[in-house]
Amino acid sequence: LTCCAWYLKEGGKIIMELKILWMYHDLMDLYGDKGNIETLRYRASKRSINVVVDTCTLQEERNIEDYDIFFLGGGADKEQTLIYKDLLARKESILKAKENGTAFLLICGGYQLFGQYYLDQDGQKIDGLGIYDYYTESSDRDHRCIGNIVVKANIHDKEVTVVGFENHGGQTKAVSNPFGKVLVGHGNTYKGEYEGYMDAQTIATYMHGPLLPKNPAIADEVILRGLNHRYVVEQLEPLQDTLENAAHDAMLKRLNVK
């Protein structure tokens, strides 16, 4: 780790802490999204970073701005309907966290709820936080976005392929800064060209599976962003990612992506 701020143990070993808030862990955990938390915990711990994971569900109090990483997974329409009012009540705290540099990882329903609104198949409008300009409208069953997906993303001026699984009826439109360009699959819309949303603090995507175990470059980017909430960290110590890369490359081979 290259740092300008750190804590030191006896003997001069670098000790840093990474605080992760897992929102609605009991409701928004579709297709193994909990694996994203386990991957962040594992990869940070391998670098001797002390990891604290707190959960937060309906009506629980948390100071979101105190956390380095905010994680919100995916859920079906039912779960989104259950949580959206509680999430909206936290908007001020979420905005403070963004202003203070917290990193955000948002999957599927979490991605949608940070936009303007979500219009479900019954025509019910679920208000989003309105933090981003995009909005989501449900499609008919013939235009559901489902299957394995590969996108090409740009991380620190380096192109990386990202593999995952998508299953969403929602069509997300007016996305100003996509996460990546679709190579295989649909993305934000049925047979779309781009997938997800990304800026300096937020990675938002429809990619389940979960996302991070097969994409170590993205996992490390989230960790790096989280650490820079409280420290100055230029890069992470490399890990031996033999299994992670094998899983990633197996998916590319299956989908004929070179």
Buried (B, 14 or more C-beta within 10 A) or exposed (E): BEBEEBEEEEEEEBEBBBBBBBBBBEBBBBBBBBBBBBBBBBBBEEBEBEBEBBBBBEEEEBEBBBBBBBBBBBBBBEBBBBBBEBBBEBEEBBBBBBEBBBBBBBBBBBBBBBBBBBBBEEEEEBBBBBBBEBBBBBBEEEEBBEEBBBBBBEBEEEEBBBBBBBBBBBBBBEBEBBBBBBBBBBBBBBEBEBBBBBEEBBBBBBBBBBBBBBBBBBBBBBBBBBBBBBBEBEEBEEBEBEEBBEBBBEBBEEBEBE
